[in-house]
Amino acid sequence: MPIYEYQCASCGKDFEMLVRNASVVPECPACKSTELRKKLSAFAAVTSSASAQAEFPAPCQSCGNPGGPGACAFSANQQ
C-alpha cells in the first residue's frame, strides 16, 4: 500500500495519505476538498554497498536483533 503526498488546491495544505483502495477519492484533512494535486515523492532505498552497511550496527549475535548487540534483553549466558 503506497503512501502518496498531496497538496490541496483549495487551501494549499500539504499532507500524506496511505492509499488502500485506488477507487476511493482522497480528501484534504483540513478543508475536505477533493481537488488535490499529487506531489512528486522521493523514496529511500537501502543498498548493499559497504558504505551503507557501515551506517547500521551488526545484528545481535544471540538473537539476531537488527538493533545490534545489547538491543534486546536476551543474554547468551542464560540457560
C-alpha positions in Angstrom: 0.0 0.0 0.0 1.7 3.2 -1.1 1.8 6.5 0.8 1.1 9.4 -1.5 1.9 13.1 -0.9 -0.8 15.6 -1.9 -1.3 19.4 -1.9 -4.8 20.7 -1.6 -5.8 23.0 -4.5 -8.4 24.8 -2.3 -6.4 25.5 0.9 -2.8 24.7 0.0 -2.3 22.2 2.8 0.4 19.5 2.1 -0.3 16.1 3.6 0.4 12.4 3.1 -2.1 9.6 2.8 -1.9 5.8 2.8 -4.0 4.7 -0.2 -5.5 1.3 0.3 -8.1 1.3 -2.5 -7.5 3.1 -5.8 -11.2 3.7 -6.3 -11.5 5.8 -3.1 -11.1 9.5 -3.8 -8.8 11.1 -1.1 -9.8 14.3 0.5 -7.9 17.1 2.3 -7.9 16.6 6.1 -8.2 20.4 6.7 -11.0 21.5 4.3 -12.4 18.2 3.0 -11.8 19.2 -0.6 -11.1 16.5 -3.2 -9.3 19.0 -5.5 -5.8 17.6 -4.9 -2.5 17.7 -6.7 -0.4 14.6 -6.3 3.2 15.6 -5.5 6.3 14.0 -6.8 7.8 12.0 -3.9 11.3 10.8 -3.2 11.8 7.4 -1.7 14.6 5.8 0.4 16.4 2.6 -0.6 18.9 0.6 1.3 21.7 -0.7 -0.8 24.2 -3.4 -0.2 27.3 -1.2 -0.6 29.9 -1.1 2.1 29.2 2.5 3.0 25.5 1.8 3.5 26.3 -1.2 5.7 28.7 0.8 7.8 25.9 3.0 9.0 24.0 0.2 10.6 25.1 -1.8 13.6 25.9 -5.5 13.2 23.0 -7.8 14.3 23.0 -9.2 17.8 24.9 -12.5 17.8 22.5 -14.0 20.4 19.0 -13.3 18.9 19.6 -11.6 15.5 18.0 -8.3 16.6 19.0 -5.8 13.9 19.5 -3.1 16.6 22.9 -4.6 17.4 24.5 -6.1 20.5 22.7 -5.1 23.7 19.5 -4.1 21.8 17.5 -6.8 23.5 17.2 -8.3 26.9 18.4 -11.8 25.7 21.7 -12.9 27.2 23.7 -15.8 25.7 24.9 -16.7 29.2 21.5 -17.6 30.5 20.5 -21.3 30.2 
